[in-house]
Amino acid sequence: MKKELTMKQITTVCSVLLILMSCASPPGTGPDLTPEPTRKSISNIPDWYLNTPSESGYRFETGSATSQDLQLAVNKASLDAQTRLAATIESEMEGYTKRVQEETGLGAESNILDRYSQTQGQVVATTLKDYTVDKKDIIEEKSDGKYIFRSYVLIKWDEGAANKRLLDQLKADKEIYDAIRESELVEEMENKVEAYRKRMNKD
């Protein structure tokens, strides 16, 4: 049976990969990949990195990284953005579980609450991998007399699609859905899913 990664596991894996990527070159064998910012490097920062865009039904997150290899710089920046997004979603998920508990009166040790939390975590962990790179800028900089690449990445995640999959999973477990269907959280999810359906029908 295939085991799904939890949000915390995804965040941990992403963090470890970033550390490994950063340590790929032994000390002293290459240019400094974290040089002090210059006026030119600051002026080259894309506006969408400083002011993250917003769009109904989607989540955006930014990331940046450097490397002597252009593609590795992009990969590291994308991973950085995904790690940030995962941390944000994980924090919100904990808040959703508390809301379900408060709005339904379920006890903290409730089996239904535990199953809801597991379902939520599995669905979001799966859909979180479905992000797309919406924008990227690659800038060549000089460090220690050598050239490095600095990559800025903006990823886009379809929150509406994730909400639909989660709602479908919750409805598939009648006991869970019957216990939480009157909560305001489920009503909000229904509204987001309806907006997602309308958006998809237009496309």
C-alpha positions in Angstrom: 0.0 0.0 0.0 1.5 3.4 -1.0 2.0 5.7 1.9 1.3 9.4 1.4 3.7 12.0 2.6 2.4 14.4 5.3 2.8 18.1 5.1 5.5 18.0 7.8 7.4 15.3 6.0 7.3 17.4 2.7 8.6 20.5 4.6 11.4 18.5 6.2 12.4 16.8 2.9 12.5 20.2 1.1 14.6 21.7 3.9 17.1 18.8 3.8 17.3 19.1 0.0 18.0 22.8 0.2 20.8 22.2 2.7 22.3 19.4 0.5 22.2 21.7 -2.5 23.8 24.5 -0.6 26.6 22.2 0.5 27.2 20.7 -2.9 30.6 22.4 -3.4 33.3 21.9 -0.8 34.4 25.2 1.0 37.1 27.1 -0.9 36.5 25.4 -4.2 34.1 27.9 -5.8 32.8 31.5 -5.5 30.8 32.7 -2.5 27.2 31.9 -3.3 25.9 34.4 -0.7 27.8 37.6 -1.7 26.9 41.0 -0.1 24.1 42.7 -2.1 25.1 45.5 -4.3 23.0 48.4 -5.7 22.9 46.6 -9.0 21.7 43.3 -7.6 19.1 45.1 -5.5 17.8 47.0 -8.5 17.5 43.7 -10.5 15.1 42.2 -8.0 11.8 41.6 -9.9 8.7 43.6 -8.7 6.7 40.4 -8.3 9.3 39.1 -5.9 8.9 42.1 -3.6 5.2 42.4 -4.1 3.7 38.9 -4.4 0.7 38.9 -6.7 -2.7 37.6 -5.8 -5.5 36.0 -7.8 -8.8 34.5 -6.6 -8.6 30.7 -6.2 -4.8 30.6 -6.4 -1.8 30.9 -4.0 1.5 32.4 -5.0 4.9 32.1 -3.3 8.4 33.3 -4.2 11.8 31.8 -3.8 15.4 32.7 -4.7 18.7 30.9 -4.8 22.2 31.1 -6.3 24.4 28.5 -8.0 27.2 28.3 -10.4 24.9 26.1 -12.5 21.9 27.9 -14.1 19.4 25.1 -13.8 20.4 24.3 -10.3 19.8 27.9 -9.3 16.3 27.6 -10.7 15.6 24.2 -9.0 16.8 25.6 -5.7 14.7 28.7 -6.0 11.6 26.6 -6.9 12.3 24.3 -3.9 12.6 27.3 -1.6 9.3 28.7 -2.8 7.6 25.3 -2.3 9.0 25.0 1.2 7.6 28.4 2.1 4.2 27.5 0.6 4.1 24.2 2.5 4.9 25.9 5.8 2.1 28.5 5.2 -0.5 25.8 4.3 0.5 23.6 7.2 0.0 26.5 9.6 -3.5 27.2 8.1 -4.4 23.5 8.3 -3.8 23.5 12.0 -6.2 26.4 12.3 -8.8 24.6 10.2 -8.7 21.6 12.5 -9.2 23.8 15.5 -12.2 25.5 13.8 -13.8 22.1 13.0 -13.3 21.1 16.7 -14.8 24.4 18.0 -17.7 24.5 15.4 -18.8 20.9 15.9 -18.1 20.4 19.6 -15.9 17.3 18.9 -13.4 16.5 21.6 -9.6 16.7 21.0 -9.3 12.9 21.2 -12.2 12.4 18.8 -11.6 9.7 16.2 -13.6 11.7 13.6 -11.5 14.8 14.2 -8.3 12.7 13.8 -9.6 11.2 10.6 -10.5 14.7 9.3 -7.0 16.0 10.1 -5.4 13.0 8.3 -7.6 13.3 5.2 -6.9 17.1 5.0 -3.1 16.5 5.4 -2.9 13.8 2.8 -5.0 15.7 0.2 -3.0 18.9 0.6 0.3 17.2 0.6 -0.6 15.5 -2.7 -2.0 18.6 -4.4 0.9 20.8 -3.2 3.1 19.0 -5.7 0.9 20.3 -8.5 2.3 23.9 -8.5 3.5 25.6 -11.6 6.4 28.0 -12.1 4.5 31.2 -13.1 7.5 33.5 -13.5 11.3 33.3 -13.2 14.2 35.8 -13.6 17.8 34.7 -13.8 20.6 37.2 -13.2 24.3 36.7 -13.7 26.4 38.1 -10.9 30.1 38.2 -10.2 31.4 36.8 -6.9 35.1 36.2 -5.9 36.0 36.9 -9.5 33.7 34.2 -10.9 30.2 34.3 -12.3 27.2 32.8 -10.5 23.5 32.7 -11.3 20.9 34.2 -9.1 17.4 32.9 -9.8 14.1 34.4 -8.6 11.0 32.2 -9.0 7.3 32.7 -8.5 5.2 29.6 -8.1 1.4 29.3 -8.5 -0.8 26.8 -6.7 -4.4 26.0 -7.5 -6.1 26.3 -4.1 -9.5 25.7 -5.6 -8.5 22.3 -7.0 -7.1 21.3 -3.6 -10.4 22.4 -1.9 -12.4 20.3 -4.4 -10.3 17.2 -3.8 -10.5 17.6 -0.1 -14.3 18.1 -0.1 -14.7 15.1 -2.3 -12.7 13.0 0.1 -14.6 14.2 3.1 -17.9 13.5 1.4 -16.7 10.0 0.6 -16.5 9.3 4.4 -20.1 9.8 5.4 -19.3 9.7 9.2 -16.8 12.6 8.9 -19.0 14.6 6.5 -22.1 14.3 8.6 -20.2 15.4 11.7 -18.8 18.6 10.1 -21.2 19.5 7.3 -22.9 22.2 9.4 -19.7 24.0 10.2 -18.9 27.4 8.6 -15.6 25.9 7.4 -17.4 23.4 5.2 -19.6 26.2 3.9 -16.6 28.2 3.0 -15.1 25.2 1.2 -18.3 24.7 -0.8 -18.2 28.3 -1.9 -14.5 28.0 -3.0 -15.3 24.8 -4.9 -18.2 26.4 -6.6 -16.0 29.3 -7.7 -13.4 26.8 -8.9 -16.0 25.0 -11.0 -17.2 28.3 -12.6 -13.6 29.2 -13.3 -12.9 25.8 -15.0 -16.1 26.1 -17.1 -14.9 29.4 -18.4 -11.5 28.0 -19.4 
